[in-house]
Amino acid sequence: VLSVTLDEWSEEEVDSMIEVGGNGSANSIYEAYIPQGVSKPGPDASHEVRAKFIRAKYESQEFLKPSLRILSSSSKKHSLQSSLSKKIMDSFGHSGSSENSEGMVEFIGLLKAKVLRGANLAVRDMLSSDPYVVLTLGHQQVFDHDTFSADDIMGEAEIEIQSMITSATAFGDPEMFGNMQIGKWLKSGDNALLEDSTVNIVDGKVKQFVSLKLQNVESGEMYLELEWIPLDQ
């Protein structure tokens, strides 16, 4: 437990809190599987009842998805990982040396990207442009199609998909949940976002709406919809 005003926070702890997305998002994970007969203590509950629930929630992780539980060691002093997202991301890696894992690929899901529209795009022809988009994993470029000459680049932008993968993996099957926000990619001076981009469960699907300001060009905006589909679906 850290105090916002009394304790010093590392950059990793701040990033972890941002990734979790606040109490609502954290509770939707840590209280995802509360069994029948167990209820969350209300404001009038006794100290003993609250303590029992809190230990079950965080210490024993009884209401968490089993694959995400962090088990502690009883033999020596140990440190639990500071965030749920770090546990999830660690599961993506491969154990062993770099020599053993070189060339190995782990497929975890399918990312569908839909270009919704562009706005305020740069003019590359006499009066307008004929734009098209080239998408590669984590990056996009916009070009103007020219019939008689090489196509002109009309801007580019990087897309961060880690928040979507982390959130989607934490929740598992999205069809088990109602419509809700499960993650967020925050706008900052280091990315091309026009506004914060939220990851949501919509009608049983994990989707993210992304609005980007195109870089290395005089003007232009691009709007996309991303959808994450795990391999088991």
C-alpha positions as a Markdown table, in Angstrom:
| # | Residue | x | y | z |
|---|---|---|---|---|
| 1 | Val | 0.0 | 0.0 | 0.0 |
| 2 | Leu | 1.4 | 3.4 | -1.0 |
| 3 | Ser | 0.3 | 6.8 | 0.0 |
| 4 | Val | -0.1 | 9.4 | -2.8 |
| 5 | Thr | 1.3 | 12.2 | -0.7 |
| 6 | Leu | 3.5 | 10.5 | 1.9 |
| 7 | Asp | 5.4 | 7.9 | -0.1 |
| 8 | Glu | 7.8 | 8.1 | -3.0 |
| 9 | Trp | 6.6 | 6.4 | -6.2 |
| 10 | Ser | 8.9 | 4.8 | -8.8 |
| 11 | Glu | 8.2 | 5.4 | -12.5 |
| 12 | Glu | 7.3 | 1.7 | -12.7 |
| 13 | Glu | 4.7 | 2.0 | -10.0 |
| 14 | Val | 3.2 | 5.1 | -11.6 |
| 15 | Asp | 3.1 | 3.3 | -15.0 |
| 16 | Ser | 1.5 | 0.3 | -13.4 |
| 17 | Met | -1.2 | 2.4 | -11.8 |
| 18 | Ile | -2.0 | 4.1 | -15.1 |
| 19 | Glu | -2.1 | 0.8 | -16.9 |
| 20 | Val | -4.6 | -0.7 | -14.3 |
| 21 | Gly | -6.8 | 2.4 | -14.8 |
| 22 | Gly | -8.1 | 3.2 | -11.3 |
| 23 | Asn | -10.2 | 1.4 | -8.6 |
| 24 | Gly | -13.0 | 0.5 | -11.0 |
| 25 | Ser | -10.8 | -1.3 | -13.5 |
| 26 | Ala | -8.7 | -2.9 | -10.7 |
| 27 | Asn | -11.8 | -4.2 | -9.0 |
| 28 | Ser | -13.2 | -5.6 | -12.2 |
| 29 | Ile | -10.1 | -7.8 | -12.3 |
| 30 | Tyr | -9.5 | -8.6 | -8.6 |
| 31 | Glu | -13.3 | -9.2 | -8.0 |
| 32 | Ala | -14.0 | -10.9 | -11.3 |
| 33 | Tyr | -14.9 | -14.3 | -9.8 |
| 34 | Ile | -16.7 | -13.7 | -6.5 |
| 35 | Pro | -18.5 | -17.0 | -5.8 |
| 36 | Gln | -22.1 | -17.3 | -4.8 |
| 37 | Gly | -22.7 | -16.8 | -1.1 |
| 38 | Val | -19.8 | -14.3 | -0.8 |
| 39 | Ser | -20.7 | -10.6 | -0.8 |
| 40 | Lys | -18.5 | -7.5 | -0.7 |
| 41 | Pro | -18.6 | -5.8 | 2.7 |
| 42 | Gly | -20.6 | -2.6 | 2.9 |
| 43 | Pro | -19.9 | 0.6 | 4.8 |
| 44 | Asp | -21.4 | -0.8 | 8.0 |
| 45 | Ala | -19.4 | -4.1 | 8.0 |
| 46 | Ser | -17.2 | -4.9 | 11.0 |
| 47 | His | -13.4 | -4.6 | 10.9 |
| 48 | Glu | -13.2 | -8.4 | 11.0 |
| 49 | Val | -15.5 | -8.9 | 8.0 |
| 50 | Arg | -13.6 | -6.3 | 6.0 |
| 51 | Ala | -10.2 | -7.7 | 6.9 |
| 52 | Lys | -11.3 | -11.2 | 5.9 |
| 53 | Phe | -12.6 | -10.0 | 2.5 |
| 54 | Ile | -9.5 | -7.9 | 1.8 |
| 55 | Arg | -7.1 | -10.8 | 2.6 |
| 56 | Ala | -9.2 | -13.1 | 0.4 |
| 57 | Lys | -9.1 | -10.5 | -2.4 |
| 58 | Tyr | -5.4 | -9.5 | -2.4 |
| 59 | Glu | -3.5 | -12.0 | -0.3 |
| 60 | Ser | -5.2 | -15.2 | -1.4 |
| 61 | Gln | -6.4 | -13.8 | -4.7 |
| 62 | Glu | -9.5 | -16.0 | -4.4 |
| 63 | Phe | -11.6 | -13.8 | -6.7 |
| 64 | Leu | -9.0 | -13.4 | -9.4 |
| 65 | Lys | -8.8 | -15.3 | -12.6 |
| 66 | Pro | -6.7 | -18.4 | -11.7 |
| 67 | Ser | -4.1 | -18.0 | -14.5 |
| 68 | Leu | -3.3 | -14.5 | -13.2 |
| 69 | Arg | -2.7 | -15.3 | -9.5 |
| 70 | Ile | 0.7 | -14.5 | -8.1 |
| 71 | Leu | 1.7 | -17.1 | -5.5 |
| 72 | Ser | 4.1 | -16.2 | -2.7 |
| 73 | Ser | 7.0 | -18.3 | -1.4 |
| 74 | Ser | 7.0 | -19.4 | 2.2 |
| 75 | Ser | 10.7 | -20.2 | 2.5 |
| 76 | Lys | 12.3 | -16.8 | 2.2 |
| 77 | Lys | 11.5 | -13.2 | 2.1 |
| 78 | His | 10.2 | -12.3 | -1.3 |
| 79 | Ser | 8.7 | -9.4 | -3.2 |
| 80 | Leu | 5.5 | -9.7 | -5.2 |
| 81 | Gln | 5.4 | -8.0 | -8.5 |
| 82 | Ser | 4.1 | -4.5 | -8.3 |
| 83 | Ser | 1.4 | -4.8 | -10.9 |
| 84 | Leu | -1.0 | -7.2 | -12.5 |
| 85 | Ser | 0.1 | -6.0 | -15.9 |
| 86 | Lys | 3.7 | -6.9 | -15.2 |
| 87 | Lys | 2.7 | -10.5 | -14.3 |
| 88 | Ile | 0.7 | -10.7 | -17.6 |
| 89 | Met | 3.6 | -9.4 | -19.7 |
| 90 | Asp | 6.1 | -11.7 | -18.0 |
| 91 | Ser | 3.9 | -14.6 | -19.2 |
| 92 | Phe | 4.5 | -13.6 | -22.8 |
| 93 | Gly | 8.3 | -14.1 | -22.5 |
| 94 | His | 10.2 | -17.3 | -22.9 |
| 95 | Ser | 12.4 | -18.8 | -20.3 |
| 96 | Gly | 16.0 | -19.8 | -21.0 |
| 97 | Ser | 18.9 | -18.1 | -22.8 |
| 98 | Ser | 18.6 | -15.9 | -25.9 |
| 99 | Glu | 20.2 | -18.6 | -27.9 |
| 100 | Asn | 17.5 | -21.1 | -27.1 |
| 101 | Ser | 14.6 | -18.7 | -27.8 |
| 102 | Glu | 16.1 | -17.1 | -31.0 |
| 103 | Gly | 13.7 | -17.5 | -33.9 |
| 104 | Met | 10.8 | -18.7 | -31.7 |
| 105 | Val | 7.4 | -17.0 | -32.1 |
| 106 | Glu | 4.5 | -17.1 | -29.7 |
| 107 | Phe | 1.1 | -16.4 | -31.3 |
| 108 | Ile | -1.4 | -15.0 | -28.7 |
| 109 | Gly | -4.1 | -13.6 | -30.8 |
| 110 | Leu | -5.3 | -11.6 | -33.9 |
| 111 | Leu | -5.5 | -7.8 | -34.2 |
| 112 | Lys | -8.1 | -6.4 | -36.5 |
| 113 | Ala | -7.5 | -2.8 | -37.6 |
| 114 | Lys | -10.3 | -0.8 | -39.4 |
| 115 | Val | -9.5 | 2.6 | -40.8 |
| 116 | Leu | -12.6 | 4.7 | -40.2 |
| 117 | Arg | -11.7 | 8.0 | -41.8 |
| 118 | Gly | -9.1 | 10.7 | -42.3 |
| 119 | Ala | -9.5 | 14.4 | -41.7 |
| 120 | Asn | -7.6 | 17.6 | -42.6 |
| 121 | Leu | -5.2 | 15.6 | -44.8 |
| 122 | Ala | -2.4 | 17.3 | -46.6 |
| 123 | Val | -3.0 | 18.2 | -50.3 |
| 124 | Arg | -0.6 | 16.4 | -52.6 |
| 125 | Asp | -2.3 | 16.9 | -56.0 |
| 126 | Met | -3.5 | 20.2 | -57.5 |
| 127 | Leu | -6.7 | 20.5 | -55.4 |
| 128 | Ser | -7.0 | 17.3 | -53.3 |
| 129 | Ser | -5.4 | 13.9 | -52.7 |
| 130 | Asp | -6.3 | 10.2 | -53.2 |
| 131 | Pro | -5.1 | 8.9 | -49.8 |
| 132 | Tyr | -4.6 | 5.3 | -48.8 |
| 133 | Val | -3.2 | 3.8 | -45.6 |
| 134 | Val | -0.4 | 1.2 | -45.2 |
| 135 | Leu | -0.7 | -0.6 | -41.8 |
| 136 | Thr | 2.1 | -2.6 | -40.3 |
| 137 | Leu | 2.2 | -3.9 | -36.7 |
| 138 | Gly | 2.5 | -0.9 | -34.5 |
| 139 | His | 2.9 | 1.7 | -37.3 |
| 140 | Gln | 0.8 | 3.3 | -40.1 |
| 141 | Gln | 1.6 | 5.5 | -43.1 |
| 142 | Val | -0.8 | 7.5 | -45.3 |
| 143 | Phe | 0.0 | 7.9 | -49.0 |
| 144 | Asp | -1.4 | 9.9 | -51.9 |
| 145 | His | -2.0 | 7.7 | -54.9 |
| 146 | Asp | -0.4 | 9.1 | -58.1 |
| 147 | Thr | -1.1 | 7.6 | -61.5 |
| 148 | Phe | 2.0 | 8.9 | -63.3 |
| 149 | Ser | 4.5 | 9.3 | -60.5 |
| 150 | Ala | 5.6 | 7.8 | -57.3 |
| 151 | Asp | 3.1 | 8.0 | -54.5 |
| 152 | Asp | 3.7 | 10.8 | -52.0 |
| 153 | Ile | 3.7 | 10.2 | -48.2 |
| 154 | Met | 1.1 | 12.1 | -46.3 |
| 155 | Gly | 2.2 | 11.4 | -42.8 |
| 156 | Glu | 2.8 | 8.6 | -40.4 |
| 157 | Ala | 2.0 | 7.6 | -36.8 |
| 158 | Glu | 2.9 | 4.9 | -34.4 |
| 159 | Ile | 0.2 | 2.9 | -32.6 |
| 160 | Glu | 0.8 | 1.4 | -29.1 |
| 161 | Ile | -1.1 | -1.9 | -28.8 |
| 162 | Gln | 0.3 | -3.0 | -25.5 |
| 163 | Ser | -2.5 | -1.5 | -23.4 |
| 164 | Met | -5.1 | -3.5 | -25.4 |
| 165 | Ile | -3.2 | -6.8 | -25.2 |
| 166 | Thr | -2.5 | -6.4 | -21.5 |
| 167 | Ser | -6.2 | -5.6 | -20.7 |
| 168 | Ala | -7.6 | -8.2 | -23.0 |
| 169 | Thr | -5.3 | -10.9 | -21.5 |
| 170 | Ala | -6.3 | -9.9 | -18.0 |
| 171 | Phe | -10.0 | -10.3 | -18.6 |
| 172 | Gly | -9.9 | -13.5 | -20.7 |
| 173 | Asp | -13.1 | -14.3 | -22.4 |
| 174 | Pro | -14.8 | -10.9 | -23.0 |
| 175 | Glu | -18.2 | -12.5 | -23.7 |
| 176 | Met | -18.4 | -13.2 | -19.9 |
| 177 | Phe | -18.6 | -9.4 | -19.2 |
| 178 | Gly | -21.0 | -6.6 | -20.0 |
| 179 | Asn | -20.0 | -3.4 | -21.8 |
| 180 | Met | -17.2 | -1.7 | -19.8 |
| 181 | Gln | -13.8 | 0.0 | -20.0 |
| 182 | Ile | -10.9 | -2.3 | -19.2 |
| 183 | Gly | -7.8 | -0.2 | -20.2 |
| 184 | Lys | -6.5 | 3.1 | -21.5 |
| 185 | Trp | -3.7 | 4.5 | -23.7 |
| 186 | Leu | -3.0 | 8.0 | -22.4 |
| 187 | Lys | -2.3 | 11.0 | -24.6 |
| 188 | Ser | 1.2 | 12.4 | -24.0 |
| 189 | Gly | 3.9 | 14.4 | -25.7 |
| 190 | Asp | 5.6 | 11.2 | -26.7 |
| 191 | Asn | 2.8 | 9.8 | -28.8 |
| 192 | Ala | 0.5 | 10.9 | -31.7 |
| 193 | Leu | -2.8 | 10.6 | -29.9 |
| 194 | Leu | -5.4 | 13.4 | -30.3 |
| 195 | Glu | -7.1 | 12.2 | -27.0 |
| 196 | Asp | -6.9 | 9.3 | -24.6 |
| 197 | Ser | -7.7 | 6.0 | -26.2 |
| 198 | Thr | -9.8 | 3.6 | -24.1 |
| 199 | Val | -9.9 | -0.2 | -24.4 |
| 200 | Asn | -13.5 | -1.4 | -24.0 |
| 201 | Ile | -15.5 | -4.6 | -24.0 |
| 202 | Val | -18.4 | -3.9 | -26.4 |
| 203 | Asp | -21.0 | -6.6 | -27.0 |
| 204 | Gly | -18.6 | -9.3 | -26.0 |
| 205 | Lys | -15.6 | -8.0 | -28.1 |
| 206 | Val | -12.5 | -6.1 | -27.0 |
| 207 | Lys | -12.3 | -2.9 | -29.0 |
| 208 | Gln | -10.2 | 0.3 | -29.0 |
| 209 | Phe | -10.9 | 3.6 | -30.8 |
| 210 | Val | -7.8 | 5.4 | -31.7 |
| 211 | Ser | -7.5 | 9.0 | -33.0 |
| 212 | Leu | -4.1 | 10.1 | -34.3 |
| 213 | Lys | -2.4 | 13.2 | -35.4 |
| 214 | Leu | -0.2 | 12.3 | -38.4 |
| 215 | Gln | 3.4 | 13.1 | -37.9 |
| 216 | Asn | 6.1 | 14.5 | -40.3 |
| 217 | Val | 3.5 | 16.3 | -42.4 |
| 218 | Glu | 1.9 | 19.7 | -42.3 |
| 219 | Ser | -1.6 | 18.5 | -41.3 |
| 220 | Gly | -3.7 | 15.4 | -41.1 |
| 221 | Glu | -5.7 | 13.2 | -38.7 |
| 222 | Met | -6.5 | 9.4 | -38.8 |
| 223 | Tyr | -9.2 | 7.5 | -36.9 |
| 224 | Leu | -9.1 | 3.8 | -36.4 |
| 225 | Glu | -10.9 | 1.0 | -34.6 |
| 226 | Leu | -8.9 | -1.9 | -33.3 |
| 227 | Glu | -10.3 | -5.3 | -32.2 |
| 228 | Trp | -8.5 | -8.0 | -30.3 |
| 229 | Ile | -9.4 | -11.6 | -30.9 |
| 230 | Pro | -7.6 | -14.2 | -28.7 |
| 231 | Leu | -6.5 | -17.5 | -30.3 |
| 232 | Asp | -9.1 | -19.6 | -28.5 |
| 233 | Gln | -11.9 | -17.6 | -30.2 |
